[in-house]
Amino acid sequence: MISRLWYPQLDVYDTIRRLGLLLQLFDSSPGPERLYIADFFLANPPLIHKTTMNIDDRKELNLLGIQKPEKSFLSYPAAPLLFSKMESVQNEAMRALIGKGLVSVEKLEMGRLEISEKGRSVFSLEDLSSTSDLDIANFLVTRFCGNEEIGNKELRRKSGLRRVI
């Protein structure tokens, strides 16, 4: 019997699911870089522990019960390397969302991403995620990536991730 490990980070369909979930949770329309960083940590929750954050956010993170990377079953490569490897998958997923009309074209022309009405009808929060995924996504959107006062430069510094989009 042959068995294979499935890596959700490199699966286009799972990436579409994660992006749909995140887009529904953001209060304001994020830029692509902010969305991709949130998606990276939603796909790789243990790596959130390796980021920089204030003590209140760290306490909230600890309440989620996410294992630290060193205690995880998988061994993770360096976060910037994995983020770079995910780039093509995230771009393909975003092209699919745009092509199917699930993302607002008006906002996209302004460099922002927002789920369209059609997208809201396709993606339902209950169908998209488990409770733990929803909790992690809420943390990422409200505490880590969602605050628009934190610019992309600061988000890159906090996360250690950078990509030219």
Accessible surface in RSA format (square Angstrom, percent):
REM  Atomic radii and reference values for relative SASA: ProtOr
REM  Chains: A
REM  Algorithm: Lee & Richards
REM  Probe-radius: 1.40
REM  Slices: 20
REM RES _ NUM      All-atoms   Total-Side   Main-Chain    Non-polar    All polar
REM                ABS   REL    ABS   REL    ABS   REL    ABS   REL    ABS   REL
RES MET A   1   230.50 119.4 141.34  93.5  89.16 212.3 118.67 100.9 111.83 148.2
RES ILE A   2   153.75  87.5 124.77  93.0  28.97  69.8 128.23  92.3  25.51  69.2
RES SER A   3    94.49  79.8  66.74  89.1  27.74  63.9  35.95  76.6  58.54  82.0
RES ARG A   4   214.34  90.0 177.53  90.5  36.81  87.6  69.50  95.0 144.84  87.8
RES LEU A   5   107.51  59.9  85.84  61.4  21.67  54.5  86.87  61.0  20.64  55.5
RES TRP A   6   159.31  63.9 137.31  66.5  22.00  51.7 133.49  71.2  25.82  41.9
RES TYR A   7    94.95  44.3  90.66  51.6   4.29  11.2  62.90  47.3  32.06  39.5
RES PRO A   8    34.81  25.4  34.81  31.7   0.00   0.0  34.81  28.7   0.00   0.0
RES GLN A   9     9.92   5.5   9.91   7.2   0.01   0.0   0.85   1.8   9.07   6.9
RES LEU A  10    67.42  37.5  46.07  33.0  21.35  53.7  46.54  32.7  20.88  56.2
RES ASP A  11    39.25  27.5  35.71  35.5   3.55   8.4   6.11  14.4  33.15  33.1
RES VAL A  12    32.50  21.4  29.84  27.0   2.65   6.4  29.84  25.9   2.65   7.2
RES TYR A  13   175.80  82.1 168.93  96.1   6.87  17.9 121.21  91.1  54.59  67.3
RES ASP A  14    15.79  11.1  11.77  11.7   4.02   9.5   5.21  12.3  10.58  10.5
RES THR A  15     0.03   0.0   0.03   0.0   0.00   0.0   0.00   0.0   0.03   0.0
RES ILE A  16    29.67  16.9  29.67  22.1   0.00   0.0  29.67  21.4   0.00   0.0
RES ARG A  17    59.29  24.9  57.89  29.5   1.40   3.3  39.31  53.7  19.97  12.1
RES ARG A  18     2.48   1.0   2.48   1.3   0.00   0.0   2.48   3.4   0.00   0.0
RES LEU A  19     0.00   0.0   0.00   0.0   0.00   0.0   0.00   0.0   0.00   0.0
RES GLY A  20     0.19   0.2   0.00   N/A   0.19   0.2   0.19   0.5   0.00   0.0
RES LEU A  21     0.00   0.0   0.00   0.0   0.00   0.0   0.00   0.0   0.00   0.0
RES LEU A  22     0.00   0.0   0.00   0.0   0.00   0.0   0.00   0.0   0.00   0.0
RES LEU A  23     8.73   4.9   1.33   1.0   7.40  18.6   1.33   0.9   7.40  19.9
RES GLN A  24    39.89  22.3  17.48  12.8  22.42  53.4   1.91   4.1  37.98  28.8
RES LEU A  25    29.89  16.6  16.95  12.1  12.94  32.5  18.84  13.2  11.05  29.7
RES PHE A  26    17.66   8.8   2.80   1.7  14.85  38.7   2.80   1.7  14.85  42.5
RES ASP A  27   151.71 106.3 110.96 110.4  40.75  96.4  39.91  93.9 111.79 111.5
RES SER A  28    49.45  41.8  42.00  56.1   7.46  17.2  43.93  93.5   5.53   7.7
RES SER A  29    13.33  11.3   4.28   5.7   9.06  20.9   5.77  12.3   7.56  10.6
RES PRO A  30     1.17   0.9   1.17   1.1   0.00   0.0   1.17   1.0   0.00   0.0
RES GLY A  31     8.37  10.3   0.00   N/A   8.37  10.3   7.74  21.2   0.63   1.4
RES PRO A  32    37.47  27.3  37.47  34.2   0.00   0.0  37.47  30.9   0.00   0.0
RES GLU A  33    13.60   7.8  12.86   9.7   0.74   1.8   6.20  12.0   7.39   6.0
RES ARG A  34     8.12   3.4   8.05   4.1   0.07   0.2   0.40   0.5   7.72   4.7
RES LEU A  35     0.00   0.0   0.00   0.0   0.00   0.0   0.00   0.0   0.00   0.0
RES TYR A  36     6.73   3.1   6.73   3.8   0.00   0.0   0.91   0.7   5.82   7.2
RES ILE A  37     0.49   0.3   0.49   0.4   0.00   0.0   0.49   0.4   0.00   0.0
RES ALA A  38     0.00   0.0   0.00   0.0   0.00   0.0   0.00   0.0   0.00   0.0
RES ASP A  39     0.00   0.0   0.00   0.0   0.00   0.0   0.00   0.0   0.00   0.0
RES PHE A  40     0.00   0.0   0.00   0.0   0.00   0.0   0.00   0.0   0.00   0.0
RES PHE A  41     0.99   0.5   0.99   0.6   0.00   0.0   0.99   0.6   0.00   0.0
RES LEU A  42     6.52   3.6   0.69   0.5   5.83  14.6   0.69   0.5   5.83  15.7
RES ALA A  43    11.99  11.0   0.00   0.0  11.99  27.3   2.98   4.2   9.01  23.9
RES ASN A  44     0.00   0.0   0.00   0.0   0.00   0.0   0.00   0.0   0.00   0.0
RES PRO A  45    26.79  19.5  26.79  24.4   0.00   0.0  26.79  22.1   0.00   0.0
RES PRO A  46    13.73  10.0  13.73  12.5   0.00   0.0  13.73  11.3   0.00   0.0
RES LEU A  47     3.93   2.2   2.74   2.0   1.19   3.0   2.74   1.9   1.19   3.2
RES ILE A  48     0.09   0.1   0.09   0.1   0.00   0.0   0.09   0.1   0.00   0.0
RES HIS A  49    26.56  14.5  10.81   7.5  15.76  40.3   9.35   9.6  17.21  20.0
RES LYS A  50   140.23  68.4 103.54  63.5  36.70  87.4  57.79  52.0  82.44  87.8
RES THR A  51     9.08   6.5   1.32   1.3   7.75  18.5   2.68   3.6   6.39   9.7
RES THR A  52    70.61  50.2  66.29  67.2   4.32  10.3  42.34  56.9  28.28  42.7
RES MET A  53    26.24  13.6   0.10   0.1  26.14  62.2   6.46   5.5  19.78  26.2
RES ASN A  54    91.68  63.2  76.42  73.9  15.26  36.7  43.16 103.9  48.53  46.9
RES ILE A  55   124.99  71.1 116.83  87.0   8.16  19.7 120.09  86.5   4.91  13.3
RES ASP A  56    84.38  59.1  81.75  81.4   2.63   6.2  16.12  37.9  68.26  68.1
RES ASP A  57    11.57   8.1  11.57  11.5   0.00   0.0   0.17   0.4  11.40  11.4
RES ARG A  58    62.31  26.2  62.31  31.8   0.00   0.0  35.64  48.7  26.67  16.2
RES LYS A  59   121.74  59.4 119.03  73.0   2.71   6.4  71.94  64.7  49.80  53.0
RES GLU A  60    64.94  37.3  64.02  48.4   0.92   2.2   2.71   5.2  62.23  50.8
RES LEU A  61     0.03   0.0   0.00   0.0   0.03   0.1   0.00   0.0   0.03   0.1
RES ASN A  62    82.97  57.2  64.26  62.1  18.71  45.1  28.01  67.4  54.96  53.1
RES LEU A  63   144.23  80.3 112.46  80.5  31.77  79.9 115.38  81.0  28.84  77.6
RES LEU A  64    56.95  31.7  26.42  18.9  30.54  76.8  29.88  21.0  27.08  72.9
RES GLY A  65    61.80  76.2   0.00   N/A  61.80  76.2  34.78  95.5  27.02  60.5
RES ILE A  66    24.59  14.0   9.23   6.9  15.36  37.0  14.59  10.5  10.00  27.1
RES GLN A  67   108.75  60.8  97.80  71.5  10.96  26.1  38.73  82.4  70.02  53.1
RES LYS A  68    96.33  47.0  94.55  58.0   1.78   4.2  38.00  34.2  58.33  62.1
RES PRO A  69    14.95  10.9   9.28   8.5   5.67  20.6   9.61   7.9   5.34  33.2
RES GLU A  70   127.34  73.1  86.64  65.5  40.69  96.9  65.90 127.5  61.44  50.2
RES LYS A  71   152.67  74.5 128.58  78.9  24.09  57.4  79.86  71.9  72.80  77.6
RES SER A  72    26.04  22.0   9.87  13.2  16.17  37.2   0.75   1.6  25.29  35.4
RES PHE A  73   180.41  90.3 143.80  89.1  36.61  95.3 153.81  93.3  26.60  76.1
RES LEU A  74    55.43  30.9  51.44  36.8   4.00  10.0  53.67  37.7   1.77   4.8
RES SER A  75   109.46  92.5  81.55 108.8  27.91  64.3  52.01 110.8  57.44  80.5
RES TYR A  76    49.69  23.2  19.31  11.0  30.38  79.1   7.58   5.7  42.11  51.9
RES PRO A  77    58.88  42.9  42.83  39.0  16.05  58.3  55.90  46.2   2.98  18.5
RES ALA A  78    67.45  62.0  47.45  73.2  19.99  45.5  60.01  84.5   7.43  19.7
RES ALA A  79    18.34  16.9  13.62  21.0   4.72  10.7  13.62  19.2   4.72  12.5
RES PRO A  80    76.14  55.5  69.70  63.5   6.45  23.4  71.02  58.6   5.12  31.8
RES LEU A  81   115.45  64.3 110.24  78.9   5.21  13.1 114.36  80.3   1.08   2.9
RES LEU A  82    12.96   7.2  12.20   8.7   0.76   1.9  12.96   9.1   0.00   0.0
RES PHE A  83     2.37   1.2   2.37   1.5   0.00   0.0   2.37   1.4   0.00   0.0
RES SER A  84    67.20  56.8  56.24  75.1  10.96  25.3  24.49  52.2  42.71  59.8
RES LYS A  85   127.02  62.0 111.18  68.2  15.84  37.7  66.20  59.6  60.83  64.8
RES MET A  86     0.06   0.0   0.06   0.0   0.00   0.0   0.06   0.1   0.00   0.0
RES GLU A  87    56.64  32.5  56.64  42.9   0.00   0.0   8.79  17.0  47.85  39.1
RES SER A  88    76.80  64.9  68.26  91.1   8.54  19.7  52.99 112.8  23.81  33.4
RES VAL A  89    16.86  11.1  16.52  15.0   0.35   0.8  16.86  14.6   0.00   0.0
RES GLN A  90     0.06   0.0   0.06   0.0   0.00   0.0   0.06   0.1   0.00   0.0
RES ASN A  91    47.31  32.6  45.67  44.1   1.64   3.9   9.12  22.0  38.19  36.9
RES GLU A  92    84.90  48.7  83.91  63.5   0.99   2.4  17.63  34.1  67.27  54.9
RES ALA A  93     0.00   0.0   0.00   0.0   0.00   0.0   0.00   0.0   0.00   0.0
RES MET A  94    12.52   6.5  12.52   8.3   0.00   0.0  12.52  10.6   0.00   0.0
RES ARG A  95   151.22  63.5 143.15  73.0   8.06  19.2  73.92 101.0  77.30  46.8
RES ALA A  96    36.19  33.3  25.34  39.1  10.85  24.7  35.62  50.2   0.56   1.5
RES LEU A  97     2.05   1.1   1.67   1.2   0.39   1.0   2.01   1.4   0.04   0.1
RES ILE A  98    58.29  33.2  50.65  37.7   7.63  18.4  50.66  36.5   7.63  20.7
RES GLY A  99    67.08  82.7   0.00   N/A  67.08  82.7  34.93  95.9  32.15  72.0
RES LYS A 100   138.07  67.4 132.68  81.4   5.39  12.8  80.84  72.8  57.23  61.0
RES GLY A 101    29.03  35.8   0.00   N/A  29.03  35.8  23.75  65.2   5.28  11.8
RES LEU A 102    15.51   8.6  15.12  10.8   0.39   1.0  15.12  10.6   0.39   1.1
RES VAL A 103     2.51   1.6   0.32   0.3   2.18   5.3   0.32   0.3   2.18   5.9
RES SER A 104    15.70  13.3  12.03  16.1   3.67   8.5  10.39  22.1   5.31   7.4
RES VAL A 105    76.16  50.1  74.12  67.1   2.04   4.9  74.12  64.4   2.04   5.5
RES GLU A 106   126.29  72.5 122.71  92.8   3.58   8.5  63.25 122.3  63.04  51.5
RES LYS A 107    64.41  31.4  64.41  39.5   0.00   0.0  21.46  19.3  42.95  45.8
RES LEU A 108    51.95  28.9  42.60  30.5   9.36  23.5  42.60  29.9   9.36  25.2
RES GLU A 109   142.21  81.6 102.08  77.2  40.13  95.5  45.93  88.8  96.27  78.6
RES MET A 110   128.29  66.4  96.61  63.9  31.68  75.4  66.60  56.6  61.69  81.7
RES GLY A 111    39.77  49.0   0.00   N/A  39.77  49.0  32.40  88.9   7.37  16.5
RES ARG A 112    79.10  33.2  79.09  40.3   0.01   0.0  21.35  29.2  57.75  35.0
RES LEU A 113     1.90   1.1   1.71   1.2   0.19   0.5   1.71   1.2   0.19   0.5
RES GLU A 114    57.30  32.9  56.61  42.8   0.69   1.6  10.95  21.2  46.35  37.8
RES ILE A 115     4.35   2.5   0.84   0.6   3.52   8.5   0.84   0.6   3.52   9.5
RES SER A 116    21.13  17.9  16.47  22.0   4.66  10.7  21.13  45.0   0.00   0.0
RES GLU A 117   137.93  79.2 128.30  97.1   9.64  23.0  69.18 133.8  68.75  56.1
RES LYS A 118   117.84  57.5 108.87  66.8   8.97  21.4  74.60  67.1  43.25  46.1
RES GLY A 119     0.00   0.0   0.00   N/A   0.00   0.0   0.00   0.0   0.00   0.0
RES ARG A 120   107.25  45.0  93.75  47.8  13.50  32.1  37.40  51.1  69.85  42.3
RES SER A 121    92.72  78.4  54.41  72.6  38.31  88.2  52.04 110.8  40.68  57.0
RES VAL A 122    87.47  57.6  57.65  52.2  29.82  71.9  63.59  55.3  23.88  64.8
RES PHE A 123    15.09   7.5  13.52   8.4   1.57   4.1  14.17   8.6   0.91   2.6
RES SER A 124    38.82  32.8  34.08  45.5   4.74  10.9  35.81  76.3   3.00   4.2
RES LEU A 125    51.84  28.9  48.42  34.6   3.42   8.6  48.42  34.0   3.42   9.2
RES GLU A 126   147.48  84.7 121.38  91.8  26.11  62.2  71.51 138.3  75.97  62.0
RES ASP A 127   125.15  87.7  91.05  90.6  34.10  80.6  30.03  70.7  95.12  94.9
RES LEU A 128    14.72   8.2  12.78   9.1   1.94   4.9  13.38   9.4   1.34   3.6
RES SER A 129    22.65  19.1   0.42   0.6  22.23  51.2   6.70  14.3  15.96  22.4
RES SER A 130    64.79  54.7  48.81  65.1  15.98  36.8  55.05 117.2   9.74  13.6
RES THR A 131   105.77  75.2  97.10  98.4   8.67  20.7  64.09  86.1  41.68  63.0
RES SER A 132    67.12  56.7  61.76  82.4   5.35  12.3  44.14  94.0  22.97  32.2
RES ASP A 133    30.79  21.6  30.79  30.6   0.00   0.0   0.38   0.9  30.41  30.3
RES LEU A 134    49.50  27.6  49.50  35.4   0.00   0.0  49.50  34.8   0.00   0.0
RES ASP A 135    62.05  43.5  57.79  57.5   4.26  10.1   9.25  21.8  52.79  52.7
RES ILE A 136    12.60   7.2  12.60   9.4   0.00   0.0  12.60   9.1   0.00   0.0
RES ALA A 137     0.00   0.0   0.00   0.0   0.00   0.0   0.00   0.0   0.00   0.0
RES ASN A 138    56.66  39.1  56.37  54.5   0.29   0.7  18.65  44.9  38.02  36.7
RES PHE A 139    10.40   5.2   5.69   3.5   4.71  12.2   9.87   6.0   0.53   1.5
RES LEU A 140     0.01   0.0   0.01   0.0   0.00   0.0   0.01   0.0   0.00   0.0
RES VAL A 141     6.69   4.4   4.36   3.9   2.34   5.6   4.36   3.8   2.34   6.3
RES THR A 142    89.57  63.7  64.92  65.8  24.65  58.8  61.38  82.4  28.19  42.6
RES ARG A 143    85.49  35.9  77.97  39.7   7.52  17.9  17.38  23.8  68.11  41.3
RES PHE A 144     1.24   0.6   0.94   0.6   0.30   0.8   1.07   0.7   0.17   0.5
RES CYS A 145     0.13   0.1   0.00   0.0   0.13   0.3   0.13   0.3   0.00   0.0
RES GLY A 146    16.30  20.1   0.00   N/A  16.30  20.1   4.39  12.1  11.90  26.7
RES ASN A 147    60.85  42.0  51.96  50.2   8.89  21.4  16.84  40.5  44.01  42.5
RES GLU A 148    72.84  41.8  51.75  39.2  21.08  50.2  38.47  74.4  34.37  28.1
RES GLU A 149   161.57  92.8 123.46  93.4  38.12  90.8  54.84 106.1 106.73  87.1
RES ILE A 150    34.50  19.6  31.74  23.6   2.75   6.6  34.50  24.8   0.00   0.0
RES GLY A 151    36.46  45.0   0.00   N/A  36.46  45.0  31.66  86.9   4.80  10.8
RES ASN A 152    57.78  39.8  50.45  48.8   7.33  17.6   9.25  22.3  48.53  46.9
RES LYS A 153   170.41  83.1 166.06 101.9   4.36  10.4 109.17  98.3  61.25  65.2
RES GLU A 154    64.00  36.7  60.87  46.1   3.12   7.4  26.03  50.3  37.97  31.0
RES LEU A 155     0.23   0.1   0.23   0.2   0.00   0.0   0.23   0.2   0.00   0.0
RES ARG A 156    58.32  24.5  54.85  28.0   3.47   8.3  11.45  15.7  46.87  28.4
RES ARG A 157   140.99  59.2 118.31  60.3  22.68  54.0  79.47 108.6  61.52  37.3
RES LYS A 158    16.53   8.1  14.09   8.6   2.44   5.8   9.42   8.5   7.11   7.6
RES SER A 159     8.84   7.5   0.00   0.0   8.84  20.4   0.66   1.4   8.19  11.5
RES GLY A 160    47.12  58.1   0.00   N/A  47.12  58.1  35.73  98.1  11.39  25.5
RES LEU A 161     0.37   0.2   0.03   0.0   0.35   0.9   0.17   0.1   0.20   0.5
RES ARG A 162   160.16  67.2 135.94  69.3  24.22  57.7  56.65  77.4 103.51  62.7
RES ARG A 163    19.97   8.4   9.26   4.7  10.70  25.5  14.42  19.7   5.55   3.4
RES VAL A 164   131.21  86.3 110.37  99.9  20.84  50.2 114.72  99.7  16.49  44.7
RES ILE A 165   110.29  62.8  42.30  31.5  67.98 163.9  68.95  49.6  41.34 112.2
END  Absolute sums over single chains surface
CHAIN  1 A     9218.6       7350.7       1867.9       5150.3       4068.3
END  Absolute sums over all chains
TOTAL          9218.6       7350.7       1867.9       5150.3       4068.3
